[in-house]
Amino acid sequence: MIFERSLQRELAYTAGAVFMVLLTIFLTTMMIRIVGFAASGEVDPKDVVVLIGLTVIGYFAVMLVVTLFVSILFVLTRWYRDSEMVVWLSSGVSLARFIKPVVKFAVPVLLLVAFFAYVGWPWSNAQSKLIRARFQQRDEVSLLAPGQFRESPVSHRVFFVEKMSPDQSHVENVFVTSTESGKVSVVVSHNGHTETDKDGSRFVVLENGRRYDGEPGKPDFRIMEFQRYGVKITQQPVVNRPTPTGMSTLALLRHPTNANLAEFVWRTGLVLMAANLMLLGIPLAYQNPRRGRTINLVMAVLIFLTYSNLLNVVQSWMEQGRMSFAAGLIGLHALVACIVVVVFWLRVRNRPLISRALFARQGA
């Protein structure tokens, strides 16, 4: 029918616009957040763009769910506001007949939600974790930055260099402190350079400096002067320990622990949430001309936040063993589906009143 083609076309245009707005907001937020991580030394500045891209891919499913719900509400609300819905309803088109064109429009979106929830989310999390782990577990020399104190993640050492060559092979005015068995060792040097031994071990060779050894609070400190002093560079190998958020969906089912099943329930919940919100958006789009135009948008935000937070609560309860797998998988979504049926029924009951009022005006 004409109204089906018109509805699907307008839904497609609106969904594209809503998704672009959400993507812009999300990109801006993630850029500020990840650039902050890079500034604080938690991630490599060279990996900022890659991490932003991986994070966006991981949250595509959530953005698509919001896009689907908001676009349906926007389009049908506008139809109510411009009296297009009144025309269709008064011409014999029931509210239930809007389900078919909405479902046709939503099926590709639901498939994308499922793909990004089951595939995109774990893949992006695994890649992001690997990139962060490689950066955090790099050797101590790569941690150094001129004019900054840096703590080694693999030993009890704190480094400070005033100047450093671009290739990190030469440093000037070096300060190194380490703690072991309650004793503190402080090494200061005017300059130094890096050397690699035959067996592959790397050293920072300090020149023309002093070393102070002793226990804080006691006067028996030892002071030694040296011309060359080697500090071995420790490096911890990259260990990629799988977490539920980074495991594939099949791996979650092969290892059915509480945490893994909870993660599977969350991923499946995104698809079921998208389907429920898709249907709920049809009756909720009713627009009273006397109400403000932003009420439906505020209502959509509150409904989505409530639904997603309840889904997170279900996931947490499953991780703690307080809820069974079957109850966590279908319990919340079955309840929302019942609410959708009730809201549809209430909205359909009001339709004859609207029709009679229109006919009475026409007869007058």
N, C-alpha and C positions, 0 to 999 in steps of 0.2 A: 504494500500500500504506500501511498504518498507519505503518510506520516512516519512510516518506518524508515524510508530512505532519508527523509528530512532529519529525523532524530539521529540516525546513525552518522550522517554527514556532520551535523552540528556537534555531536559527541566527539567525533574524531578531531575536529578543529579545536574544540575546547580542551580536550585531553592533551593535545600537543602543546598548547599555550601553558596549561597548568604544569606540565612536566618540565618545560623549560624554566619556568619561574622557580620551581622546587630545586631543579638542578643548579641554577645560579646561586640560590641561597645556600645550598649544601656545599657547593664548591668554595664559596667565600668563607663559610664557617670552617671547613676542613683546611683551607689554605692558611687561615690565621692560626689554627691549632697546630698544624704540622710544622709551619715555619717557627712557631714558638718552641716546639721540640728541638728543631735544628739549632735554634739560637742557644738553647740550654745544654746542647751537647748530647742529647738523647738519640738523635738520628743524624745521619750524614746529610749535609746540605745538598750534596749531589743527588740524593735519593728523594728529595722533597716532591718533585713532580710525579715520580713513579708511585710513591706512597699515596699521594692524593688520588691518582687514577685508580689504584687498587681499592682504596676506601670507598670511592664512588661506586665502583663495580659491586662491592660487597653490600652496599645499601640500595642498590637498584630495586630490589624486591620491595622494600619498604616504601620507596618513592612511588613505585607503580601502584601499590595499594592505595596510597593517598590520592594519587592522580585519578584513579578509577572512581573512587567515592566522591571526590570533590567535583569532578567533571559532570557526573550524573546529577548531582545536586544543583550545580550551576545552570545546566541546560534546562532541566525541568522547572526550576524556580523561575527562570526567565519566561518560560512558556506560561506558567501561572500568572506572572506579573503582567505579561502582554496579552492575556486572555486567550492564548492559543490552546491551552489545556481545556478551558471552558468550551471552546468550539468543538474539540475532539470528543470530549466527554458527552456533550449534549447531542452529538451526531451519532451516538450509539457505541463509541469505542470505550470499552471498560478499562479501568486502571490495570487490570491483570494483563491486558493485551500489550501493555508496554514492556512486559517482561521479555517477550521474544526479541524485539529489536535491541534491547539493552544487553541481553545475553549474547546475541550475535556480535555486537561491538566488543563485549568484554572477554569473549573466549580467547582471542590472541593475547590480550593483556594478562589473563590468568595463566596462560602457558608461559609467558615471559616471567611472571612472578614465580612460577614453579621452577623454571630453569635457574633463575638467579638465586632462589632460596636453597635449592638442592645442590647446585654446581658452583655458581658465581660466588656466593657467600663463603663457603669453606675454602675455595681456591684462593680468593683474595686474602683471607685471613692467614692462610699458610704462607703465602708469598710475603706478606707484610711482616710476619713474625720472623721469617728467615732473613729478610733484609735487616731488621732491627738487631737480630742476634749476631749477624756478621759484623755489624758496626760496633756493638757493645763488647764483643769478644775479640776485637782486633788487638794487635800488640801495643805495648805501652808507648812506643815512640809516636805512633799515629794519633795517640790521645793528646799529645802536647799542642799547645797553642801559645803564641808569644803573649806575655803579659798576664797569663791566667794560671791559677793553681788548678791542677788536674789530679784526681785520685785514680790510681790504678784499680780496675775491677777484679784483677786476679792476684794482687798482692797488697800488703799494707804499706803502700808507698804513696807519697804526694810529690808531684813534680812542679817545678816552676822554671821557666826559661824567659829571659828578657827579649832575646832575638833569636830568629831561626831562619835558615836558608829555605828557599821555596821547596827544595827536594827533601827537606828535613835531615840532611846529612851533616850539617854543622849547626851548633848552638852556641850561644854566648850567655855568660852570667847565669849559671845553672844552680838551682837549689833542689836537693832531694832529701826527703826525710822518710824514714821507715821505722816501724815498731815491731819488735819481736821479743816475746817472753818478758814483757814489761820494760825492756830497754829501748832507748831511742837512739837512732843513728842519724846524724845530719851531715850531709855532704854539700859543700859549696865549691864552685869552680868558676874560673873566668871563661873558659871555652871548652868545647868538646866536639866529638864527631862519632858517627856510628861505624862499626866494623862487623863483618860477618866471618865466623870461624869456618874451618874446613868442614866440620860436621853440620853446618847450617845454623849454629847458634849465633844469635845476634847480641852485640854489646854496645853500650854507650860508653865510650872512652873519654873520661874527663881529664883535663890537663890543668896543672898549676892551681891546686885547690887545697882544701882542708877537710878533715873528717872529725866529727865530734861524737863520741860514744859515751853513754852513761845512762843512769836511771834517774828519772825526774825526782827532785827532792833530796838528792844525795850529792855531795861535793866531789866525788871521785870520778869526774869526767876525764876521758882521755882525748887529747887533741893531737892529731897527726897531720902532717903536711905531705903532699904527694905531688909528683910531676905527672904521673899517669895512674888513673884509677878506673877499672872496668866495672860497669854495672850491667849484669845480664838482663836482657829483655825477655820477660816472660810472656807467653802467648797461650791462651786457652783455646783448644779446638772448638769449632762450631758444633754444638749438639742440638739437634732439632727434635725436641720432645713434643710429640703430637698432643694437642689439646682438642676437646670436643668441637670447638668453633672452627678448627682447622682441619678436621677429619672429614673425609668424604661421607656421603650419606650411607653408602653401602658398608663402609667401615663402622659407622655407628651401629648399624643393625647386626654386624658380625660380632661386635663386642658390646652386648647389651647391659652396660653398667647404668647406674642411676643417672650419672652425668650425661652419658651418651644418649640414652633414651630421652632425657629432658631436652637435649639439643635437637633431636629428631622431631619431638613434639613441637618445638618452637618453629622449626622450618616448615613443617606441615601446617602449623597454625597460621602462617602468613597466607597460604593459599586459601584455607578455609575462611579466614578473616576477610580476604578480598571478595570471596563469593557472597558471604553474608552482607557485607557492606554494600556490595553492588545491588542486591535486592532491597536492602533497607533504604537505599537512597531514593527509590521510586516513591514510596508513600511519604517519606520525610520531606520531599521537595515541595509539598503543598505550601503555597504562599498566600497569606492574607494581605490584601492591599493596604490594610491599616497598620501592618507591622513594618518594622524597618527592614531594609534589604540585607543587612548584615547578620540577621538572626540565624539564618540557615547556615552561614559559614561558621559562625561561632559554635553552633550546635554540632556541625560536622567535626570541628576540631576537638570538642569535648568528647564526642562519641569515640573518635579514633584514639585519643589519648587514654580514655577509660578502657577500651577494648585491648589496646596494646599493653597497658600496664597489667591488666588481669592476665594476659597471656604470659607476661614475665613472672607474675606471681605463681602461676601454674608450673612454669619451668623451675622456679626455685623450690617449690614444694616437692616436685619430682626428684630433684637433686638431693633433697633431704630425706627422701623415702617416705614422705607423708601422703603421697597420692600415687595410685596405681597408674600403669601405663595407659590402660583403656580409658580411665576417667580423665586423665590429662589430655589424651588425644582428641576425644569427642565431647567431653562434658561441657566445657565452656561454649563451644561452637554450637552444640545442640541447644543450649539455653538461649543463645542469641538467635538461632533459627526460629525458635518458638516465639521470641519477641518480634521477629520480622513478620511471622504469620499473624500475630495479634494486631500489629500496627497496620498491616494490609487490610485486615478484616474491619478495623475501626474506620479506616479511610474509605473503604468501599461502602460501608453503611451510610456514610455522610453524602455519598454521591447522589442518591435520589432526591435528597433535600435541595441540592444545588440545581438539579434538573428541573424540579417543580417550580423553584423560584424563577428560573429563566423562562419557563413556559408561561408562568403567570404574568410576567412582565410583557412577554410578547402578546398575550391575549389582551392585556390592558391597552 
